[in-house]
């Protein structure tokens, strides 16, 4: 079985009844419901672009 790649932008909700395993995405201010599995990201292109820009920012400092 393949290991789940957990997204670093996944946040578990505190006190919200969203169901087991559900949370939200920090990338868009929490408007996207998410399970944290990068393989099933609804906005995979936007996530890749966001992570590339953060990596570039870190390398330039």
C-alpha positions as CSV (number, residue, x, y, z in Angstrom):
1,X,0.0,0.0,0.0
2,X,1.3,3.4,-0.9
3,X,2.0,5.9,1.9
4,X,-0.2,9.0,2.1
5,X,1.6,12.2,1.4
6,X,0.3,14.6,4.0
7,X,0.1,18.2,2.9
8,X,1.9,20.8,5.1
9,X,-1.0,23.2,4.5
10,X,-3.6,20.9,6.0
11,X,-5.2,22.0,9.2
12,X,-7.5,20.1,11.4
13,X,-10.5,22.2,12.6
14,X,-10.9,22.9,16.3
15,X,-14.4,22.4,17.5
16,X,-16.0,22.0,14.1
17,X,-18.1,19.0,13.3
18,X,-16.7,18.4,9.8
19,X,-16.3,14.7,10.3
20,X,-13.3,12.4,10.9
21,X,-10.2,13.3,8.9
22,X,-11.6,16.5,7.4
23,X,-10.0,19.8,7.8
24,X,-9.1,22.8,5.7
25,X,-6.4,24.3,3.5
26,X,-4.2,27.1,4.8
27,X,-3.4,28.2,1.2
28,X,-6.7,29.8,0.5
29,X,-7.7,31.0,3.9
30,X,-9.6,27.9,4.9
31,X,-12.3,28.0,2.2
32,X,-11.4,24.5,0.8
33,X,-12.4,21.4,2.7
34,X,-9.5,18.9,2.7
35,X,-8.4,15.5,4.0
36,X,-4.7,16.4,3.9
37,X,-3.7,13.9,1.2
38,X,-1.7,15.6,-1.5
39,X,-2.7,12.9,-4.0
40,X,-6.3,14.0,-3.9
41,X,-5.9,17.8,-3.7
42,X,-8.7,19.6,-5.5
43,X,-6.4,22.5,-6.4
44,X,-3.2,20.5,-7.2
45,X,-1.9,23.1,-9.7
46,X,-2.4,26.0,-7.3
47,X,-0.8,24.0,-4.5
48,X,2.3,23.3,-6.6
49,X,2.6,26.9,-7.6
50,X,2.2,28.1,-4.0
51,X,4.8,25.6,-2.7
52,X,7.3,26.6,-5.5
53,X,6.9,30.2,-4.7
54,X,7.5,29.5,-1.0
55,X,10.6,27.4,-1.8
56,X,11.9,30.3,-4.1
57,X,11.4,32.8,-1.2
58,X,13.3,30.6,1.2
59,X,16.2,30.1,-1.2
60,X,16.6,33.8,-1.8
61,X,16.9,34.7,1.9
